[in-house]
Amino acid sequence: MSSANTELPQVADESAGSCCGGACQSDSAAPAAEGAVTTVYEVKGMTCGHCEGAVREEISELAGVSSVQAVAATGQVTVVSAAPLDEEAVRAAVDEAGYELVGQS
């Protein structure tokens, strides 16, 4: 029964929400495929791992995107795609996530 007690805090941590200080999700960019385009964007408003995940999820849905790494501490989002992305499409994805695309870094 003591194992059930040790599992409870883990379950609570996983559903902690958006103010996790960036610790709720780890993220590492996949290596870029040959011929892939890597673009770094600046996004305003990300404060934690939940924010990173929301931005990553929306941008990942764009056609041709193979990898997205968002870092709340720097506001940088690194996107690896098969071809250059339309900045307005990226802006719309970031807006959908609830943040503001400042531009390319």
Buried (B, 14 or more C-beta within 10 A) or exposed (E): EEEEEEEEEEEEEEEBEEEBEBEBBEBEBEEBEEEBBEBEBBBEBBBBBBBBBBBBBBBEEBEBBBBBBBBBEEBBBBBBBEEEBEEEBBBBBBEBBEBBBBEEE
